Each structure stands twice: as C-alpha cells, then as structure tokens.
Amino acid sequence: MSESQPSYERPQDPVPGQYQAPYPPPGYYPYYPPPPPPGMPRPSNYLGWAIGAIFLFWPLAIPAIIKSTQVDRLWAEGRYDLARDASNTTKTLCLIATIIAAVLFVFFILMWFVLFNTVARYAPPFPR
C-alpha cells in the first residue's frame, strides 16, 4: 500500500483487512427468561390512564406513570410477579387520582353555588 492511499483497517481488528463482528466469548450463553406460568396473562400497564390522570390529580399521576413504565420491562426480564404488582400499583394510583379529582370537582361545583347564592343574597339589586 502506498502512502497516498488511506488505510481502511481498524486498529482493533485482529486480522488486518478483515472485520470480525463482536460476538460473545466462548462459553457465554445469553440469558433468556423462563416462560410465564401457564394461565398467567400479560398484565396491562395502564399507561393511557396514568397519562390522563395528570389532568385529574398530578401528584399521584407521576408515580403512576413511573410504575406503568416498569410493567413491560419487568415482564421482559421474566420477573412476572413484580410486573403484576407494578400493574396493580399503577391501577390503584390511577383509581385514587380519579376519585380525588371527582371529589374535588363536586366540591368546587358546590362552592360555586354557595358563592353565587351568597353574592345574590347580599348584593344590592340591579337598577332598572
């Protein structure tokens, strides 16, 4: 090879001019998680409900989103019981956020009527 032509060899290649793919060392076997127990369906992650709960009651929605994103990862790792627990925790947090939002909505509607009634009772009448 002359000096004017660039060298396309990579310094980490064991044989000059030949690229070898980075395979695992001999004796290494990749980990495949065991299959789920029979009759155990994949748990729902309730991500849509968790995202919607941000508009309802955000202090509980943020932990719900975090737990929701853990469900699929734990299932893929073969930790099926933890995935089911994370799914149940997400569902509980979303349900509590929805109930709190409903209670606050009813409370604010009642307070609006109380405020309107109080103003209407003590305000001077409109001139005719």
N, C-alpha and C positions, 0 to 999 in steps of 0.2 A: 504494500500500500504506500502510495507516495504521500508526501507532506501536504500536497494541495487538496487531497480528498479527506473529508472529515470521517472520523471513526464513529460508527453507529453501535459499537459494542458498549454494553452497560458494564460498569466496573463490578457489580455484584454477580454477574453471570459466571458460573463455574467453568464453562467451556466457552472460549471466545467465539463470538459469532452465533451462538446458539442460545435461545431464550428458553428457560425452564420455568414452568408455572409453579407458584408457591404451594406445593402440596404439604399436607401434614406429615410429620416424621413417621417412619415405620413403627408399627405397634400402636399408633394412635387411632382410636375409634371415636367418631363423633357421638355425642350424647343425643339419643332420641328418647323423648319422654314416653312413659308407658301409656297405653291407650286408656281412656276413661273407663270407669267401671260400667258394666252393662246397665242400660236403662238410665244413665245419667246424661241428660241433655245439656248442651252448652248454655250457660246462664246468659241472660240479657245484660248488657252493660248500662242500659237506661241513659245513654249519653244525651239523647234528644231532650228527655225530661230534665236532665241536670242542666243543660244549657238554657232551657226555657225557665227553669227555676231562678235564674239570675234576675229576671224581671219580676219575680214574685218576692223572694227574700234572699238577697245575695250572700249574707253571712253563712247560710247553710248550703248555698249552691256551689260555692267554691270548693269546699271539701267533697261535695257530691261529684263534681267534675273530676277531681283528683282520684277518687275511688273508682269512678267509672272508667277512667283510662287504665286502671290497673287490672281490670277483669280479663281483657283479652291477652295481656302479657302473661298473667298468671296461668291462664288456661293453656297457652302455647308452651309454657315451661313445664307443664304436667302437674302443677300444684292445684288440683281440681277443687279441693275443699276450700283453699284460700280464695280461689276465683269465685266460688259460690258465696262465700262470706262477704267478699267485696261487692258482689252484685246485690246481696241483701242489704248491706250498709248503704249503698247508693240509693236503693229503693226507699229505705227508711228516711234518709235525709231529704230526698225529694218530696216524700209524702208530708213530712213535718213542715218543710218550706211552703208547700201548697196550703196546708191547713193554717199556718200562721198568716199567710197572705190573705186567705179568705176571711179570717177573723179580723184582721186589720181593715180589710175592705168594708166589712159590715160595720165596724166601729166608726170608720170615717164617714160612712153614709149617715149613721145615727147622729154623729156630731154635727154634720152639715144641717140636718133637720133641726137639731136643738139650736144651733146658731141662727138659722133662718127664723125660727119661731121666736127666739129672744129678741132679735132685731125688729121683727114685725110687731112684737108686743110693746116695746119701749120706744120705738122710733116715732117721731111726730108724723101725723098723717100728711099725705101728699096734698099740695094745694090744687084746687080745681079751677 
